Amino acid sequence: MSQIQSQIGPAVIQALILCIVRFFTIPWRIWKGAAYRLATMREHAGSETDKSTTTEFPVFDWFRAAWDGVIFLSWFVGALIAVITLLGGIFNLGLFSGIAAAIGVLVYSYFAVILMSFFKESLILLLSIALNVERLATAKNKPETE
């Protein structure tokens, strides 16, 4: 029992870090990862290591890259919408209402990358399963040559 009691403190701290701190830092990590993948893709574009020209599934590859592009651009679009909301709010509702609306848009666009990434990962998981089932069916139907 004393062993469990000594582990409660570190477990509570880790749970708080996972549930609170990571919730606020994961959008940055998702956005940074998308930016990194897009930059790497741009560096390899046209080279011999460019996967998009040799892939068996070009639409699948495009879909993955397009979602990274959407995730990367979402913060810029969110900032633009926040500026438009700020100006529209100031002229229609007043200064503080305009600022509150713009902050709301910024907060939403910051955390929206979590939902976009979750949607991307879910669809890619389903597509990967379908592709692997297709590969298994094709491999099963091939005659074995020894």
C-alpha positions as CSV (number, residue, x, y, z in Angstrom):
1,M,0.0,0.0,0.0
2,S,2.8,2.4,0.8
3,Q,4.3,1.7,-2.7
4,I,1.0,2.9,-4.3
5,Q,0.9,6.0,-2.1
6,S,4.5,6.9,-3.1
7,Q,3.5,6.7,-6.8
8,I,0.3,8.8,-6.5
9,G,2.2,12.1,-6.5
10,P,4.2,11.5,-9.7
11,A,1.1,10.0,-11.3
12,V,-1.0,13.1,-10.5
13,I,1.8,15.4,-11.8
14,Q,2.1,13.4,-15.0
15,A,-1.6,13.3,-15.5
16,L,-1.8,17.1,-15.1
17,I,1.0,17.6,-17.6
18,L,-0.6,15.3,-20.1
19,C,-4.1,16.7,-19.8
20,I,-3.4,20.4,-19.4
21,V,0.0,21.3,-20.6
22,R,0.1,19.1,-23.6
23,F,-3.4,20.2,-24.6
24,F,-2.0,23.7,-25.1
25,T,1.2,22.7,-26.7
26,I,0.0,20.0,-29.1
27,P,-1.4,22.4,-31.7
28,W,2.1,24.0,-32.0
29,R,3.7,20.6,-32.4
30,I,1.1,19.5,-35.1
31,W,1.6,22.8,-37.0
32,K,5.4,22.6,-36.7
33,G,5.3,19.0,-38.0
34,A,3.2,20.0,-41.0
35,A,5.5,22.9,-41.8
36,Y,8.6,20.6,-41.5
37,R,7.0,17.9,-43.8
38,L,6.1,20.5,-46.4
39,A,9.5,22.1,-46.3
40,T,11.2,18.6,-46.7
41,M,8.8,17.8,-49.5
42,R,9.7,21.0,-51.3
43,E,13.4,20.3,-50.9
44,H,13.0,16.9,-52.5
45,A,10.7,18.0,-55.2
46,G,12.0,17.0,-58.6
47,S,14.9,15.0,-57.2
48,E,15.4,11.3,-57.4
49,T,14.2,10.8,-53.9
50,D,10.8,12.5,-54.7
51,K,8.3,9.9,-53.5
52,S,5.3,11.5,-55.2
53,T,6.6,10.6,-58.7
54,T,7.4,6.9,-57.8
55,T,4.5,6.1,-55.6
56,E,2.0,3.4,-56.5
57,F,-0.8,5.5,-54.9
58,P,-0.4,9.2,-56.1
59,V,-3.9,10.3,-54.8
60,F,-3.2,8.8,-51.4
61,D,0.2,10.6,-51.3
62,W,-1.4,13.9,-52.5
63,F,-4.1,13.5,-49.8
64,R,-1.5,13.3,-47.0
65,A,0.4,16.3,-48.4
66,A,-2.8,18.3,-48.9
67,W,-3.8,17.9,-45.3
68,D,-0.4,19.1,-44.2
69,G,-0.9,22.1,-46.4
70,V,-4.4,22.8,-44.9
71,I,-3.0,22.5,-41.4
72,F,-0.1,24.8,-42.2
73,L,-2.2,27.5,-43.8
74,S,-5.0,27.3,-41.2
75,W,-3.2,29.7,-38.8
76,F,-2.6,32.3,-41.5
77,V,-6.2,32.1,-42.6
78,G,-7.3,32.3,-38.9
79,A,-5.2,35.4,-38.4
80,L,-6.7,37.0,-41.5
81,I,-10.2,36.1,-40.3
82,A,-9.4,37.5,-36.9
83,V,-8.3,40.8,-38.4
84,I,-11.5,41.0,-40.4
85,T,-13.5,40.1,-37.3
86,L,-11.7,42.7,-35.3
87,L,-12.5,45.5,-37.8
88,G,-16.1,44.3,-38.3
89,G,-16.6,44.0,-34.6
90,I,-15.2,47.4,-33.9
91,F,-17.4,49.1,-36.5
92,N,-20.6,47.2,-35.6
93,L,-20.4,46.2,-32.0
94,G,-17.7,48.3,-30.3
95,L,-14.1,48.1,-29.5
96,F,-14.2,45.5,-26.7
97,S,-16.7,43.2,-28.5
98,G,-14.5,43.4,-31.6
99,I,-11.4,42.5,-29.6
100,A,-13.2,39.6,-27.9
101,A,-14.5,38.2,-31.2
102,A,-11.0,38.4,-32.7
103,I,-9.5,36.6,-29.7
104,G,-12.2,34.0,-30.1
105,V,-11.3,33.4,-33.7
106,L,-7.6,33.2,-32.8
107,V,-8.2,30.7,-30.1
108,Y,-10.5,28.6,-32.3
109,S,-7.9,28.6,-35.2
110,Y,-5.1,27.7,-32.8
111,F,-6.9,24.6,-31.5
112,A,-8.6,23.7,-34.8
113,V,-5.4,22.0,-36.0
114,I,-6.0,19.3,-33.4
115,L,-9.3,18.4,-35.1
116,M,-7.8,18.7,-38.6
117,S,-4.9,16.4,-37.6
118,F,-7.3,13.9,-36.0
119,F,-9.4,13.9,-39.2
120,K,-6.3,13.5,-41.3
121,E,-5.0,10.6,-39.2
122,S,-8.4,8.9,-39.2
123,L,-8.8,9.0,-42.9
124,I,-5.2,8.0,-43.6
125,L,-5.7,5.1,-41.2
126,L,-8.8,3.9,-43.1
127,L,-7.0,4.4,-46.4
128,S,-4.0,2.5,-45.2
129,I,-6.1,-0.4,-44.0
130,A,-7.9,-0.5,-47.4
131,L,-4.5,-0.4,-49.2
132,N,-3.1,-3.2,-47.1
133,V,-6.1,-5.4,-47.6
134,E,-5.8,-4.8,-51.3
135,R,-2.1,-5.7,-51.2
136,L,-2.8,-8.9,-49.2
137,A,-5.6,-9.9,-51.6
138,T,-3.3,-9.3,-54.6
139,A,-0.4,-11.2,-53.0
140,K,-2.7,-14.1,-52.1
141,N,-3.9,-14.5,-55.6
142,K,-0.4,-14.5,-57.1
143,P,1.0,-17.9,-57.9
144,E,4.0,-18.8,-55.9
145,T,7.2,-19.1,-57.8
146,E,10.1,-21.0,-56.2
